[in-house]
């Protein structure tokens, strides 16, 4: 190959005189001098050598190492392994070391590559049956040494991958053996196993698909129907295939681990992991996220054996739902895989979608089945022809031509051929000399044992099979469909889809990350960051948050949280920015230019470009913000405005009610408030929210409020709406619906406060040793209030907000035989203050007292109330049931 290179310019010959004279003799006459002075030395341009040789090398790696062939879905090393195992196959297991050694007859790249490829095939549990420790794809544990593990071909592999009659052969690398060009694979193996190969300047990544779904898709294709294919991983989990793009370049799938909450809400359990990841890798990513402050956990336990079980112990006051989102956002519990479906077709790499690959594999299977049927047809026709000849030979006693006294053996053969002439028309082809020789090779003793009836039966069976094969050839598509259904029936058991297909929700990292930093601001100097601890504290934040900063000149910017960032002097507001937050409303009053009109506006900032400067004013030079407020729930305050005195200005004081202004976009310039100069602005009254109500949930696992839908829906809140909290200790208090509120663990009930709701309460007075009942309305109180007896030994039994509650009382001791009593609470006691003691339920020795099914309507006075009533669910909370 090197002889073809030519030099662009001739190399000038240089005389070696002075330099060689000064060199030692052994050097001057050494190997370098020989190379230079040799007459037969060939000199080549390095660039040309690199261009051609590297191209040959890249082509070899692509075709012979890394990329699978579309016909059988195998890389060369995999094909050679299976071919070697088929030659060794005797139904028993073989040492992997022996298989590796046998495969080296065909594969020139050493035992390491063969062993690794064999282990990967065995772990896929499709073509190879294994015995011994073959490693674990879940934990990443390696297989045992090749001398300790064994393998053999599976029944599935023998059924679909081998048929020497239709296999195309070629010489091995050393010419001593024959190996298949491709195996006659009658199954879309490429899509079932998947592939991951990196060549020179080219890569192939095809994800595995479900065994049964591939067969179903092949059948649908043969029937002319549409089909869809999505990956299915042996590690299970969840998958989002919305951007799969049929497995072509540019597509991507998201894969998530399956995470479930523990019964105590203090632990999370990972039961499946993403494809391509191991439990050790998942745990390492979780610990890193914890170290970086992205999540808060106590520890992680790995209990994985046959199935994945990673137990994450959560820190106190940590929401399991929020932690699950954070695990998906910051760890390997969610990954993205980009397919790159590349295969070898006609000795060339091609990028084909998985649908096209399946179609080609299905067509190839149908063609292979046709070849097998044609070969079988030829075999049957030969069998029928010879059986018919044999029957005629013995039935018509043509064999007696051999007993005649003829001159030569040739004469006898000619005589036999002439004897068959009358029967030629009943045969399917002409009689040849080979047919006659085959008949005459039979021993004479076979003549006496020949059974005509048995021969007729055999011919009849052959004819029946010929008709069957011909019918299959005539209806090849139906035959292929039947073949696929048989494969599914035989080998599709326990191969159901493992990976659940679903659309993933978009997790905003800033919403689920733990607040691990504190934000500070130096307003005068214009700095904001997490390292300015000597300056003004703003709020808690995380290192992935964005902050929004407003300046006095009306400029504002959104930037990422950092240790220290210069924004601009005269900062009037800084806070954590939440993208797409349409509830945070900014109220502003600004002067347009140096002497311009006074403008007022209300606006929201939902989405902007990070680190780009914006302006809440018109943009006129020397504009200035006179008043600014940020309102998390769209509150609209009332301002008192003082004007500078000037002639003919009668009212020097006026008011500005922001609730009268409509909320507009950030680009709105606002409305003109006045043209007069303002002396000062004073907040007169804090306003209420002008937005619609906000739905609030309570996450009982951490006793925190949220607006993301985690836990129990409390209700829709707006303005001064309150939340009523009742504890197990008989204490209540009311709060606002701020998401930063924290609640104790002894909460009995939490709900939206309604001042008109009447509550009925049963409690035990420890001092009087009696059970009491009372009815009252809760009053707004930010401070905890005890609504049962002040004695700490007294305890709450139950509370109900039914309109017509009913109590069942049973007795014990000397009153045990007394029948249970049923009390209509609404008639038994009137509504009083929550501070009232209430009314004693009974003077008898009470065993149990509890709320039961309430009355549907107020009973009439003459109706008895002591009839036994069926216990049913109501709006009562029984302390005895907690």
HUPEKA-V973032 format. One record per helix or strand of 2 or more residues. SS is the DSSP state (h for helix, s for strand). FROM is the first residue (numbers start at 0). TO is the last residue. If there is no record, write none. Layout:
<<SS & FROM & TO> <SS & FROM & TO>>
This chain:
<<h & 1 & 3> <h & 17 & 21> <h & 24 & 27> <h & 30 & 36> <h & 45 & 65> <h & 75 & 87> <s & 93 & 94> <h & 95 & 102> <h & 110 & 122> <s & 127 & 130> <s & 149 & 152> <h & 154 & 159> <h & 163 & 165> <s & 168 & 170> <s & 177 & 179> <h & 188 & 192> <s & 194 & 197> <s & 202 & 205> <h & 210 & 221> <s & 237 & 239> <h & 244 & 246> <s & 252 & 255> <s & 257 & 260> <s & 266 & 271> <h & 278 & 290> <s & 296 & 301> <s & 309 & 313> <h & 319 & 329> <s & 333 & 336> <s & 341 & 344> <s & 347 & 350> <h & 353 & 394> <h & 397 & 401> <h & 408 & 418> <h & 420 & 425> <h & 432 & 439> <h & 444 & 448> <h & 451 & 473> <h & 475 & 490> <s & 499 & 500> <h & 508 & 511> <s & 516 & 521> <s & 526 & 528> <s & 535 & 540> <s & 545 & 550> <s & 554 & 559> <s & 564 & 565> <s & 570 & 576> <s & 584 & 590> <s & 597 & 602> <s & 612 & 614> <s & 623 & 630> <s & 637 & 642> <s & 652 & 656> <h & 657 & 659> <s & 662 & 663> <s & 670 & 673> <s & 677 & 684> <s & 693 & 698> <s & 703 & 705> <s & 711 & 716> <s & 722 & 726> <s & 730 & 734> <s & 746 & 751> <s & 758 & 764> <s & 769 & 775> <s & 784 & 785> <s & 794 & 799> <s & 805 & 810> <h & 812 & 814> <s & 820 & 823> <h & 824 & 827> <s & 830 & 831> <s & 838 & 839> <s & 845 & 851> <s & 875 & 877> <h & 878 & 880>>
